[in-house]
């Protein structure tokens, strides 16, 4: 993965699982380094990349570079090739550094040169030699790759009469136009549809064999072959499945919305003929429902030819060709050289030539049809090697299989902390497999995670990164959900029964919450580590997901005054430790444990030995405010609590009454609305109290730091037993000017403790003035400063 923004360098991600993908990765790496040389810029980055490349190899043969973001586990046979590619990049990078230092003209990018095809000139013989070697190896590699490709040739011969044209019925012709132009949102869907049809055809043959029925060409492998030819502009797909006779071709392809697969499944359940495990598996594996998938080929094809021969020995002696341009007619004729099964040849229209690209087609298959139960080969290369683990028994799946599958569904290389394999038959039949990552990138401010769960119907993708399966705050969960009962529309892209789907969402959310709660009990250390990493998501759920708020609250973990630093507690564990007569859960929010423990808001409960939960993140306080109570106990922030008191006897209402009145005037009514005696302070002189103090902090932050509420008049509590308060009461009479500065300083200090002080500069200037007055005399008069000690000296004065 190369950093964005470098000249001539794009961002490319590869799973290095085969020699060929390793080769492409190496070529891209070398090309990018060469372009950096040509551009004459970013030489420093090129040099750093070269150094990282040389350090990245690990003893096990893998390559990892956190700086480049590359984490590769190539097959052993590919390691040498990958090392050689990195060697090329190192040479080009060295050239870039040399060019940057020397200002060589040969590294400058010529006007008009862009990306591929630029003229490469190097300042060092080593780089020039390396590039020549690179170009030669690249050409050889591409040639070998081309040689390895297996294209499906159209060798069949039409032997029957093609002059007779068959017309689609008027309503069928109209529906064909809708299917070809309006039904599907994306053209690429046609590949999903015809691959699904091919899979169904193979499944029917497998079912016939399970029933010990005779099958033509029984030794033919059950596979799906796809061939793309950019030169001819064709897309060809061939299966070796059940095939069709001439009559079946006319009936199935001449009538839109007639699903042969649906009729086949219905037939399985009749007459008891197919009872048993094999029949159940076949029913579960059949994908087709609506009978319109084949006609999606006309979205991309200006002409479609279909060759088919039946697997039924009674009709296997003759193949046929069906042909149409989608305009409303088709012809059907006998053909020779047709293999068992069906071959579809699509002559792509000008707007769809991208589907003649092997890489494009591979990507689409891996996106939609990767888990089809039969091998899919594109130009001879198998592209669906990853197995649908959710369909297997959980006890049969190894850790290595889980790791590979997790990489596939999440496009990540961390090791998941937990996994959940879950199946149910109510409210709909459904199987699922969820992974809980061990890290995420949202904490770095690198954007918002997309939903991580894909929706499948019979192993075919219906919705990638579905936002309908789980609440948004669970976007960190990766995995799949598969159901044959999902209510989808004709295009198999949209969900129809929102109420049923809402029940499924509720079921999955509840099951995941239960799993995480159970995991916290089974593996507390592992869960605490995971919960610390994903706490922001859990708290987000607490604030946004009112339906599951109580269960989400059980997942929270916080440090506590009753536990050692670093040890966390759940809300339930807090209540289990609390005295029976304690009806509140107390918490305090500050940036760190040290600040929590030193907070004046904590003094009273610390003196009493009452446990307090410490919370360090802004969302924690917001979450507690939204939660309000847990297990019938009120949740109370110590900053806003009015019920907390120390063990000291309460002071009289008349205590320091004149001082309090004077402080209101000294600080001013725009900042201070009340001064009261505190029953909670032990060692601190004053604090700001009132529910709005914590709310102010969050609303101000949510408003982008604007002082919407920071200027609201506050309530100040003073400690009548504190020496500073007593001294202030005396100073207001003896030295009103100094006393006013001290009162303002005391108020700002309390605001600072409550995180309500936005501008500390005034406070600092005032502190300096107070300090100077204290050092020079109570009124700041130099004459009243302490007199210097003069030593008396007797002697004669000499006049110079």
PAMIVO-96190 format. One line per 10 residues: number of its first residue (from 1); their letters; for each residue x, y, z of C-alpha. Coordinates in nm, 2 decimals. Last residue first. Layout:
% residues N
NUM) a) X:Y:Z; ...
***
This chain:
% residues 800
800) xxxxxxxxxx) 3.78:6.25:4.88; 3.63:6.33:5.21; 3.71:6.06:5.46; 3.45:5.98:5.72; 3.61:5.82:6.03; 3.47:5.51:6.18; 3.20:5.32:6.36; 2.99:5.07:6.17; 2.63:4.98:6.25; 2.50:4.69:6.04
790) xxxxxxxxxx) 2.17:4.78:5.86; 1.90:4.51:5.84; 1.67:4.61:5.55; 1.33:4.71:5.65; 1.04:4.46:5.57; 0.82:4.62:5.30; 0.59:4.89:5.43; 0.77:5.16:5.22; 0.73:4.95:4.91; 0.35:4.98:4.94
780) xxxxxxxxxx) 0.17:4.67:4.78; -0.11:4.69:5.03; -0.03:4.37:5.22; 0.34:4.41:5.16; 0.60:4.35:4.90; 0.60:3.97:4.88; 0.22:3.93:4.91; 0.16:4.21:4.67; 0.39:4.04:4.41; 0.22:3.71:4.45
770) xxxxxxxxxx) -0.12:3.87:4.41; -0.01:4.04:4.09; 0.14:3.72:3.95; -0.18:3.53:4.03; -0.38:3.79:3.86; -0.18:3.76:3.54; -0.22:3.38:3.55; -0.59:3.40:3.60; -0.63:3.64:3.31; -0.44:3.40:3.09
760) xxxxxxxxxx) -0.65:3.10:3.20; -0.91:3.15:2.92; -1.16:2.86:2.89; -1.23:2.79:3.25; -1.51:2.54:3.29; -1.31:2.22:3.35; -1.47:2.19:3.70; -1.12:2.22:3.86; -1.05:2.53:3.64; -1.38:2.68:3.75
750) xxxxxxxxxx) -1.28:2.63:4.11; -0.95:2.80:4.04; -1.13:3.08:3.86; -1.34:3.14:4.17; -1.04:3.14:4.41; -0.86:3.38:4.18; -1.16:3.61:4.17; -1.18:3.60:4.55; -0.80:3.65:4.59; -0.81:3.96:4.36
740) xxxxxxxxxx) -1.11:4.10:4.56; -0.92:4.04:4.89; -0.62:4.22:4.76; -0.83:4.53:4.68; -1.04:4.50:5.00; -0.73:4.50:5.24; -0.83:4.50:5.60; -1.20:4.44:5.56; -1.20:4.19:5.28; -0.87:4.06:5.42
730) xxxxxxxxxx) -1.03:3.91:5.73; -1.29:3.70:5.54; -1.01:3.60:5.30; -0.80:3.47:5.59; -1.09:3.25:5.70; -1.14:3.12:5.35; -0.77:3.05:5.31; -0.76:2.87:5.64; -1.03:2.62:5.54; -1.30:2.55:5.80
720) xxxxxxxxxx) -1.58:2.74:5.62; -1.52:2.54:5.29; -1.68:2.74:5.01; -1.94:2.63:4.76; -1.97:2.83:4.44; -2.28:2.82:4.22; -2.22:2.94:3.86; -2.34:3.23:3.64; -2.33:3.11:3.27; -2.03:3.23:3.07
710) xxxxxxxxxx) -1.92:2.87:2.97; -2.26:2.80:2.82; -2.22:2.88:2.45; -1.85:2.94:2.47; -1.77:2.77:2.13; -1.53:2.46:2.14; -1.68:2.29:1.84; -2.04:2.29:1.96; -2.01:1.93:2.08; -1.72:2.05:2.30
700) xxxxxxxxxx) -1.93:2.32:2.46; -2.22:2.09:2.50; -2.00:1.84:2.67; -1.84:2.07:2.92; -2.16:2.25:3.00; -2.34:1.93:3.08; -2.07:1.86:3.35; -2.12:2.20:3.52; -2.50:2.22:3.46; -2.58:1.98:3.74
690) xxxxxxxxxx) -2.46:2.23:4.00; -2.14:2.28:4.20; -1.82:2.49:4.16; -1.57:2.41:4.43; -1.39:2.59:4.72; -1.12:2.58:4.98; -1.00:2.22:4.94; -0.91:1.99:5.23; -1.24:1.84:5.35; -1.51:1.97:5.12
680) xxxxxxxxxx) -1.86:1.80:5.13; -2.08:2.02:5.35; -2.00:2.33:5.16; -2.13:2.68:5.26; -2.30:2.86:4.98; -2.22:3.13:4.73; -2.48:3.20:4.46; -2.52:3.35:4.12; -2.16:3.40:4.02; -2.03:3.50:3.68
670) xxxxxxxxxx) -2.27:3.77:3.56; -2.36:3.85:3.92; -2.00:3.98:3.99; -1.69:3.83:4.15; -1.67:4.10:4.42; -2.04:4.14:4.46; -2.11:3.78:4.51; -1.80:3.75:4.73; -1.93:4.03:4.96; -2.25:3.84:5.02
660) xxxxxxxxxx) -2.06:3.52:5.10; -1.82:3.70:5.33; -2.11:3.86:5.52; -2.28:3.52:5.57; -1.95:3.37:5.70; -2.15:3.13:5.92; -2.51:3.24:5.94; -2.65:2.92:5.80; -2.46:2.73:6.08; -2.20:2.48:5.98
650) xxxxxxxxxx) -2.27:2.11:5.93; -2.08:1.86:6.15; -1.78:1.70:5.97; -1.83:1.35:5.82; -1.83:1.48:5.46; -2.14:1.53:5.25; -2.27:1.41:4.91; -2.64:1.47:4.84; -2.60:1.76:4.60; -2.43:1.57:4.33
640) xxxxxxxxxx) -2.33:1.76:4.01; -1.96:1.71:4.02; -1.99:1.38:4.19; -2.18:1.24:3.89; -2.47:1.02:4.00; -2.61:0.70:3.87; -2.94:0.61:4.04; -2.98:0.24:4.14; -3.27:0.03:4.00; -3.04:-0.22:3.82
630) xxxxxxxxxx) -2.86:0.07:3.65; -2.97:0.43:3.64; -2.94:0.75:3.43; -2.81:0.57:3.12; -2.80:0.89:2.91; -2.60:1.08:3.18; -2.38:0.78:3.22; -2.31:0.78:2.85; -2.23:1.15:2.83; -1.98:1.11:3.12
620) xxxxxxxxxx) -1.81:0.82:2.94; -1.81:1.00:2.60; -1.56:1.25:2.73; -1.31:0.99:2.84; -1.14:0.94:3.18; -1.40:0.77:3.40; -1.33:0.68:3.77; -1.59:0.48:3.95; -1.63:0.58:4.32; -1.64:0.36:4.63
610) xxxxxxxxxx) -1.74:0.51:4.96; -1.46:0.51:5.22; -1.61:0.80:5.41; -1.31:1.03:5.37; -1.29:0.94:5.01; -1.66:1.01:4.97; -1.61:1.36:5.11; -1.29:1.44:4.91; -1.40:1.32:4.56; -1.53:1.65:4.44
600) xxxxxxxxxx) -1.21:1.82:4.56; -1.03:1.62:4.29; -0.69:1.47:4.38; -0.81:1.11:4.33; -0.97:1.19:4.00; -0.67:1.39:3.88; -0.44:1.09:3.96; -0.68:0.86:3.78; -0.66:1.06:3.46; -0.85:1.30:3.23
590) xxxxxxxxxx) -1.13:1.35:3.49; -1.49:1.22:3.53; -1.62:1.10:3.87; -1.87:0.83:3.94; -2.11:0.73:4.21; -2.37:0.46:4.19; -2.66:0.53:4.42; -2.89:0.35:4.66; -2.63:0.25:4.92; -2.82:0.07:5.20
580) xxxxxxxxxx) -2.69:-0.28:5.10; -2.33:-0.16:5.11; -2.15:-0.16:4.77; -1.93:-0.45:4.66; -2.21:-0.62:4.45; -2.32:-0.29:4.32; -1.97:-0.22:4.18; -1.96:-0.57:4.02; -2.28:-0.50:3.84; -2.15:-0.17:3.71
570) xxxxxxxxxx) -1.85:-0.35:3.57; -1.50:-0.31:3.72; -1.15:-0.23:3.59; -0.80:-0.30:3.72; -0.54:-0.06:3.58; -0.49:0.13:3.91; -0.58:-0.10:4.20; -0.94:-0.13:4.30; -1.17:0.05:4.55; -1.13:0.39:4.38
560) xxxxxxxxxx) -1.26:0.22:4.06; -1.15:0.19:3.70; -1.42:0.14:3.45; -1.57:-0.14:3.24; -1.89:-0.13:3.03; -2.04:-0.45:2.88; -2.33:-0.46:3.13; -2.44:-0.11:3.01; -2.50:-0.26:2.66; -2.76:-0.49:2.81
550) xxxxxxxxxx) -2.95:-0.21:2.97; -2.93:0.02:2.66; -3.06:-0.24:2.42; -3.37:-0.06:2.29; -3.21:0.28:2.37; -2.94:0.24:2.12; -2.78:0.59:2.07; -2.61:0.68:2.40; -2.52:0.33:2.53; -2.43:0.23:2.17
540) xxxxxxxxxx) -2.18:0.51:2.15; -2.04:0.39:2.48; -1.99:0.05:2.34; -1.83:0.19:2.03; -1.59:0.41:2.22; -1.50:0.12:2.45; -1.36:-0.08:2.16; -0.99:-0.10:2.27; -1.07:-0.11:2.64; -1.33:-0.37:2.58
530) xxxxxxxxxx) -1.08:-0.60:2.40; -0.83:-0.59:2.68; -1.11:-0.64:2.94; -1.25:-0.93:2.74; -0.91:-1.11:2.72; -0.87:-1.07:3.10; -1.22:-1.17:3.18; -1.22:-1.48:2.97; -1.54:-1.68:3.05; -1.72:-1.40:3.24
520) xxxxxxxxxx) -1.65:-1.13:2.98; -1.72:-1.38:2.71; -2.07:-1.44:2.84; -2.14:-1.07:2.82; -2.00:-1.05:2.47; -2.21:-1.35:2.36; -2.53:-1.20:2.52; -2.47:-0.87:2.33; -2.41:-1.06:2.01; -2.73:-1.26:2.05
510) xxxxxxxxxx) -2.94:-0.95:2.13; -2.81:-0.77:1.82; -2.87:-1.08:1.60; -3.23:-1.12:1.72; -3.32:-0.75:1.69; -3.18:-0.74:1.34; -3.38:-1.05:1.25; -3.70:-0.89:1.40; -3.64:-0.58:1.19; -3.60:-0.80:0.89
500) xxxxxxxxxx) -3.94:-0.95:0.95; -4.09:-0.60:0.98; -3.90:-0.47:0.67; -4.04:-0.74:0.45; -3.90:-0.65:0.10; -3.52:-0.65:0.11; -3.34:-0.52:-0.19; -3.08:-0.66:-0.42; -3.22:-1.00:-0.53; -3.35:-0.84:-0.85
490) xxxxxxxxxx) -3.70:-0.98:-0.79; -3.72:-0.85:-0.44; -3.58:-1.01:-0.12; -3.75:-1.17:0.18; -3.47:-1.36:0.35; -3.58:-1.72:0.38; -3.26:-1.88:0.23; -3.05:-1.72:0.50; -2.69:-1.63:0.53; -2.53:-1.37:0.77
480) xxxxxxxxxx) -2.16:-1.30:0.73; -1.87:-1.15:0.93; -1.71:-0.85:1.08; -1.83:-0.66:1.39; -1.69:-0.30:1.42; -2.01:-0.15:1.28; -2.18:-0.24:1.60; -2.26:0.13:1.67; -2.47:0.13:1.35; -2.72:-0.12:1.47
470) xxxxxxxxxx) -2.69:-0.46:1.31; -2.84:-0.63:1.00; -2.97:-0.34:0.80; -2.64:-0.15:0.74; -2.52:-0.43:0.51; -2.15:-0.43:0.42; -2.22:-0.61:0.10; -2.59:-0.69:0.04; -2.72:-1.00:-0.15; -2.40:-1.20:-0.18
460) xxxxxxxxxx) -2.46:-1.57:-0.29; -2.41:-1.84:-0.03; -2.78:-1.94:-0.02; -2.88:-1.58:0.04; -2.60:-1.37:0.17; -2.58:-1.05:0.38; -2.23:-0.91:0.45; -2.13:-0.78:0.80; -1.87:-0.51:0.85; -2.06:-0.18:0.84
450) xxxxxxxxxx) -1.82:0.09:0.73; -1.57:0.23:0.99; -1.56:0.60:1.02; -1.25:0.80:0.92; -0.89:0.79:1.02; -0.93:0.97:1.35; -0.67:0.74:1.51; -0.93:0.57:1.73; -1.13:0.50:1.42; -0.85:0.26:1.30
440) xxxxxxxxxx) -0.96:-0.06:1.48; -0.81:-0.33:1.69; -0.87:-0.69:1.82; -1.14:-0.76:1.57; -1.47:-0.93:1.68; -1.57:-1.19:1.42; -1.92:-1.31:1.34; -2.04:-1.62:1.16; -2.41:-1.66:1.07; -2.67:-1.91:0.98
430) xxxxxxxxxx) -3.04:-1.83:0.93; -3.38:-1.99:0.90; -3.64:-1.72:0.98; -3.80:-1.60:1.31; -3.68:-1.85:1.41; -3.46:-2.13:1.27; -3.13:-2.03:1.43; -2.76:-2.04:1.37; -2.46:-1.88:1.54; -2.08:-1.91:1.52
420) xxxxxxxxxx) -1.94:-1.63:1.73; -1.57:-1.53:1.71; -1.34:-1.35:1.96; -1.02:-1.14:1.96; -0.98:-1.15:1.59; -0.62:-1.17:1.47; -0.51:-0.86:1.28; -0.46:-0.88:0.90; -0.77:-0.70:0.77; -0.97:-0.72:0.45
410) xxxxxxxxxx) -1.27:-0.80:0.68; -1.44:-1.09:0.50; -1.13:-1.24:0.34; -0.90:-1.19:0.64; -1.16:-1.34:0.87; -1.18:-1.65:0.64; -0.80:-1.69:0.66; -0.80:-1.66:1.03; -1.09:-1.90:1.08; -0.93:-2.16:0.86
400) xxxxxxxxxx) -0.61:-2.13:1.07; -0.81:-2.17:1.39; -0.96:-2.49:1.26; -1.32:-2.55:1.17; -1.48:-2.89:1.26; -1.63:-2.78:1.60; -1.83:-2.50:1.44; -2.01:-2.74:1.20; -1.99:-2.61:0.85; -2.22:-2.37:0.66
390) xxxxxxxxxx) -2.07:-2.06:0.83; -1.72:-2.16:0.70; -1.81:-2.07:0.34; -1.47:-2.19:0.19; -1.22:-1.96:0.03; -1.08:-2.10:-0.30; -1.31:-1.91:-0.52; -1.09:-1.78:-0.80; -0.95:-2.10:-0.97; -0.74:-1.99:-1.27
380) xxxxxxxxxx) -0.80:-2.15:-1.61; -0.93:-1.83:-1.79; -1.15:-1.77:-1.49; -1.22:-2.09:-1.29; -1.51:-2.14:-1.05; -1.49:-2.45:-0.83; -1.83:-2.55:-0.69; -2.03:-2.47:-0.38; -2.07:-2.10:-0.45; -1.89:-1.92:-0.18
370) xxxxxxxxxx) -1.70:-1.66:-0.39; -2.01:-1.56:-0.58; -2.07:-1.19:-0.51; -1.74:-1.02:-0.43; -1.50:-1.29:-0.54; -1.69:-1.32:-0.86; -1.68:-0.95:-0.92; -1.31:-0.93:-0.85; -1.23:-1.21:-1.08; -1.44:-1.05:-1.36
360) xxxxxxxxxx) -1.25:-0.72:-1.33; -0.91:-0.90:-1.32; -1.00:-1.11:-1.63; -1.11:-0.81:-1.84; -1.39:-0.89:-2.09; -1.64:-0.74:-1.85; -1.49:-0.39:-1.91; -1.63:-0.41:-2.26; -1.97:-0.32:-2.13; -2.06:0.01:-2.30
350) xxxxxxxxxx) -1.95:-0.12:-2.65; -2.18:-0.43:-2.63; -2.04:-0.77:-2.52; -2.09:-1.07:-2.73; -2.20:-1.31:-2.46; -2.14:-1.69:-2.50; -2.33:-1.91:-2.27; -2.23:-2.28:-2.23; -2.46:-2.53:-2.07; -2.43:-2.88:-1.95
340) xxxxxxxxxx) -2.29:-3.19:-2.12; -2.06:-3.09:-2.41; -2.18:-2.97:-2.74; -1.98:-3.09:-3.04; -2.28:-3.08:-3.27; -2.57:-2.84:-3.28; -2.95:-2.86:-3.33; -3.13:-2.53:-3.38; -3.32:-2.26:-3.18; -3.37:-1.90:-3.30
330) xxxxxxxxxx) -3.47:-1.60:-3.09; -3.70:-1.31:-3.13; -3.78:-0.99:-2.93; -3.49:-0.76:-2.97; -3.27:-0.95:-2.72; -3.00:-1.04:-2.98; -3.10:-1.40:-2.96; -2.95:-1.75:-3.00; -3.03:-2.10:-2.86; -2.80:-2.38:-2.97
320) xxxxxxxxxx) -2.87:-2.75:-2.93; -2.71:-3.07:-2.83; -2.82:-3.42:-2.93; -2.75:-3.77:-2.78; -2.82:-3.66:-2.42; -3.19:-3.66:-2.44; -3.28:-4.00:-2.29; -2.94:-4.00:-2.11; -3.05:-3.71:-1.90; -2.75:-3.48:-1.86
310) xxxxxxxxxx) -2.90:-3.26:-2.13; -2.69:-3.07:-2.39; -2.67:-2.70:-2.41; -2.52:-2.42:-2.62; -2.64:-2.06:-2.56; -2.56:-1.77:-2.78; -2.62:-1.41:-2.66; -2.59:-1.09:-2.88; -2.56:-0.73:-2.79; -2.46:-0.83:-2.45
300) xxxxxxxxxx) -2.42:-0.62:-2.13; -2.78:-0.57:-2.00; -2.88:-0.86:-2.22; -2.70:-1.10:-1.99; -2.96:-1.00:-1.72; -3.19:-1.23:-1.91; -3.04:-1.53:-1.74; -3.14:-1.41:-1.40; -3.51:-1.38:-1.46; -3.64:-1.72:-1.34
290) xxxxxxxxxx) -3.75:-1.60:-1.00; -3.61:-1.84:-0.74; -3.26:-1.96:-0.83; -3.02:-2.05:-0.55; -3.04:-2.43:-0.50; -2.80:-2.52:-0.22; -3.05:-2.57:0.06; -3.28:-2.79:-0.15; -2.98:-3.00:-0.25; -2.87:-3.04:0.12
280) xxxxxxxxxx) -3.22:-3.15:0.22; -3.24:-3.40:-0.07; -2.90:-3.55:0.02; -3.00:-3.58:0.39; -3.31:-3.79:0.32; -3.63:-3.79:0.12; -3.60:-3.77:-0.25; -3.88:-4.00:-0.36; -4.12:-3.89:-0.09; -4.38:-3.82:-0.36
270) xxxxxxxxxx) -4.32:-3.45:-0.37; -4.05:-3.25:-0.18; -3.79:-3.27:-0.45; -4.04:-3.16:-0.71; -4.08:-2.82:-0.55; -3.70:-2.78:-0.56; -3.70:-2.86:-0.93; -3.99:-2.61:-1.00; -3.79:-2.34:-0.83; -3.48:-2.43:-1.02
260) xxxxxxxxxx) -3.67:-2.42:-1.35; -3.78:-2.07:-1.27; -4.02:-1.93:-1.53; -3.99:-1.55:-1.50; -3.93:-1.51:-1.88; -4.05:-1.77:-2.12; -3.84:-1.85:-2.43; -3.54:-1.94:-2.22; -3.71:-2.21:-2.01; -3.96:-2.35:-2.26
250) xxxxxxxxxx) -3.74:-2.32:-2.57; -3.43:-2.46:-2.40; -3.64:-2.73:-2.24; -3.77:-2.84:-2.58; -3.42:-2.85:-2.72; -3.29:-3.05:-2.42; -3.13:-2.88:-2.13; -2.81:-2.91:-1.93; -2.78:-3.08:-1.59; -2.44:-2.95:-1.50
240) xxxxxxxxxx) -2.11:-2.92:-1.67; -2.10:-2.54:-1.65; -1.97:-2.29:-1.91; -1.94:-1.92:-1.90; -1.82:-1.70:-2.19; -1.76:-1.32:-2.20; -1.66:-1.19:-2.54; -1.50:-0.87:-2.67; -1.30:-1.06:-2.93; -0.96:-0.90:-2.83
230) xxxxxxxxxx) -1.06:-0.87:-2.46; -1.14:-1.24:-2.43; -1.30:-1.36:-2.12; -1.34:-1.72:-2.02; -1.54:-1.86:-1.73; -1.55:-2.23:-1.63; -1.79:-2.36:-1.36; -1.71:-2.71:-1.22; -1.87:-3.05:-1.16; -1.61:-3.27:-1.32
220) xxxxxxxxxx) -1.72:-3.49:-1.61; -1.70:-3.85:-1.51; -2.07:-3.91:-1.55; -2.08:-3.83:-1.91; -2.46:-3.87:-1.92; -2.61:-3.93:-1.58; -2.80:-4.24:-1.47; -2.98:-4.20:-1.14; -2.83:-4.32:-0.82; -3.04:-4.07:-0.62
210) xxxxxxxxxx) -2.71:-3.90:-0.50; -2.61:-3.89:-0.87; -2.93:-3.71:-0.97; -2.87:-3.47:-0.68; -2.52:-3.39:-0.80; -2.66:-3.32:-1.14; -2.91:-3.08:-1.00; -2.64:-2.91:-0.80; -2.44:-2.85:-1.12; -2.73:-2.68:-1.28
200) xxxxxxxxxx) -2.79:-2.47:-0.97; -2.43:-2.36:-0.97; -2.46:-2.26:-1.33; -2.77:-2.05:-1.26; -2.59:-1.88:-0.97; -2.30:-1.80:-1.20; -2.55:-1.66:-1.44; -2.69:-1.43:-1.18; -2.37:-1.31:-1.01; -2.22:-1.23:-1.34
190) xxxxxxxxxx) -2.53:-1.03:-1.44; -2.49:-0.82:-1.13; -2.20:-0.64:-1.29; -2.44:-0.42:-1.47; -2.55:-0.25:-1.15; -2.89:-0.14:-1.02; -3.08:-0.44:-1.17; -3.44:-0.44:-1.29; -3.43:-0.14:-1.53; -3.26:-0.21:-1.86
180) xxxxxxxxxx) -3.23:-0.58:-1.94; -3.50:-0.70:-1.70; -3.74:-0.42:-1.81; -3.68:-0.50:-2.18; -3.73:-0.87:-2.12; -4.06:-0.79:-1.94; -4.19:-0.61:-2.25; -4.09:-0.90:-2.47; -4.26:-1.14:-2.23; -4.58:-0.93:-2.25
170) xxxxxxxxxx) -4.58:-0.94:-2.63; -4.49:-1.31:-2.65; -4.13:-1.38:-2.75; -4.10:-1.47:-3.11; -3.94:-1.78:-3.26; -3.74:-1.75:-3.58; -3.70:-2.03:-3.83; -3.40:-1.97:-4.04; -3.17:-2.15:-3.81; -3.21:-2.50:-3.95
160) xxxxxxxxxx) -3.00:-2.76:-3.78; -2.63:-2.85:-3.79; -2.49:-2.56:-3.58; -2.13:-2.64:-3.50; -1.97:-2.61:-3.16; -1.61:-2.50:-3.13; -1.66:-2.17:-2.94; -1.33:-2.18:-2.76; -1.30:-2.15:-2.38; -0.98:-1.97:-2.30
150) xxxxxxxxxx) -0.72:-2.12:-2.07; -0.46:-1.88:-1.94; -0.12:-2.02:-1.86; 0.04:-1.88:-2.17; -0.08:-1.53:-2.09; 0.08:-1.55:-1.74; 0.40:-1.67:-1.90; 0.40:-1.37:-2.14; 0.33:-1.13:-1.85; 0.62:-1.28:-1.66
140) xxxxxxxxxx) 0.86:-1.26:-1.95; 0.77:-0.90:-2.02; 0.81:-0.81:-1.65; 1.14:-0.99:-1.63; 1.28:-0.79:-1.92; 1.14:-0.46:-1.78; 1.29:-0.54:-1.44; 1.63:-0.63:-1.58; 1.64:-0.30:-1.77; 1.53:-0.12:-1.46
130) xxxxxxxxxx) 1.80:-0.29:-1.24; 2.07:-0.20:-1.50; 1.96:0.17:-1.50; 1.95:0.17:-1.12; 2.30:0.03:-1.08; 2.44:0.26:-1.35; 2.33:0.56:-1.15; 2.16:0.89:-1.25; 1.87:0.72:-1.41; 1.65:0.79:-1.72
120) xxxxxxxxxx) 1.31:0.63:-1.76; 1.10:0.76:-2.05; 0.73:0.76:-1.95; 0.51:0.49:-2.09; 0.29:0.44:-1.78; 0.24:0.73:-1.54; 0.23:1.06:-1.73; 0.49:1.22:-1.95; 0.37:1.54:-2.12; 0.65:1.75:-1.99
110) xxxxxxxxxx) 0.94:1.54:-1.90; 0.98:1.43:-1.53; 1.32:1.51:-1.39; 1.55:1.23:-1.29; 1.80:1.28:-1.57; 1.85:1.64:-1.48; 2.06:1.54:-1.18; 2.01:1.76:-0.88; 2.30:1.59:-0.70; 2.12:1.51:-0.37
100) xxxxxxxxxx) 1.78:1.45:-0.52; 1.93:1.24:-0.79; 2.12:1.03:-0.55; 1.81:0.98:-0.34; 1.60:0.88:-0.64; 1.87:0.64:-0.76; 1.87:0.47:-0.43; 1.49:0.44:-0.46; 1.52:0.29:-0.80; 1.77:0.03:-0.67
90) xxxxxxxxxx) 1.56:-0.05:-0.36; 1.25:-0.09:-0.58; 1.44:-0.34:-0.80; 1.55:-0.53:-0.49; 1.19:-0.53:-0.36; 1.09:-0.70:-0.68; 1.37:-0.96:-0.63; 1.25:-1.03:-0.28; 0.90:-1.09:-0.41; 1.02:-1.33:-0.67
80) xxxxxxxxxx) 1.23:-1.52:-0.42; 0.93:-1.54:-0.18; 0.69:-1.67:-0.43; 0.78:-2.04:-0.40; 0.74:-2.01:-0.02; 0.38:-1.88:-0.06; 0.35:-1.52:0.03; 0.24:-1.39:0.37; 0.23:-1.02:0.33; 0.17:-0.73:0.56
70) xxxxxxxxxx) 0.23:-0.40:0.39; 0.13:-0.07:0.55; 0.44:0.10:0.42; 0.54:0.22:0.76; 0.42:-0.09:0.93; 0.63:-0.31:0.71; 0.58:-0.68:0.71; 0.72:-0.96:0.49; 0.67:-1.33:0.57; 0.95:-1.58:0.53
60) xxxxxxxxxx) 0.92:-1.72:0.88; 1.23:-1.53:0.99; 1.08:-1.19:0.90; 1.16:-0.97:0.61; 1.08:-0.60:0.66; 1.42:-0.45:0.72; 1.52:-0.42:0.36; 1.18:-0.29:0.26; 1.19:-0.03:0.54; 1.52:0.10:0.41
50) xxxxxxxxxx) 1.39:0.13:0.06; 1.08:0.30:0.18; 1.28:0.56:0.37; 1.49:0.63:0.06; 1.18:0.67:-0.15; 1.02:0.89:0.11; 1.33:1.12:0.10; 1.32:1.11:-0.28; 0.97:1.26:-0.28; 1.03:1.44:-0.60
40) xxxxxxxxxx) 1.23:1.40:-0.92; 0.92:1.27:-1.09; 1.12:1.02:-1.29; 1.27:0.87:-0.97; 0.92:0.85:-0.80; 0.80:0.68:-1.12; 1.07:0.42:-1.09; 0.97:0.35:-0.72; 0.61:0.31:-0.83; 0.70:0.08:-1.12
30) xxxxxxxxxx) 0.91:-0.14:-0.88; 0.63:-0.17:-0.63; 0.37:-0.23:-0.90; 0.58:-0.50:-1.05; 0.63:-0.67:-0.72; 0.26:-0.66:-0.64; 0.18:-0.81:-0.98; 0.44:-1.08:-0.93; 0.30:-1.16:-0.59; -0.04:-1.19:-0.74
20) xxxxxxxxxx) 0.10:-1.44:-0.99; 0.29:-1.64:-0.74; -0.02:-1.70:-0.54; -0.15:-1.58:-0.20; -0.02:-1.23:-0.18; -0.35:-1.06:-0.10; -0.31:-0.73:-0.29; -0.38:-0.37:-0.21; -0.28:-0.09:-0.45; -0.28:0.29:-0.39
10) xxxxxxxxxx) -0.16:0.49:-0.69; 0.18:0.64:-0.76; 0.24:0.88:-1.04; 0.33:1.16:-0.81; 0.28:1.07:-0.44; -0.05:1.18:-0.31; -0.17:0.87:-0.14; 0.09:0.66:0.05; 0.17:0.32:-0.11; 0.00:0.00:0.00
***
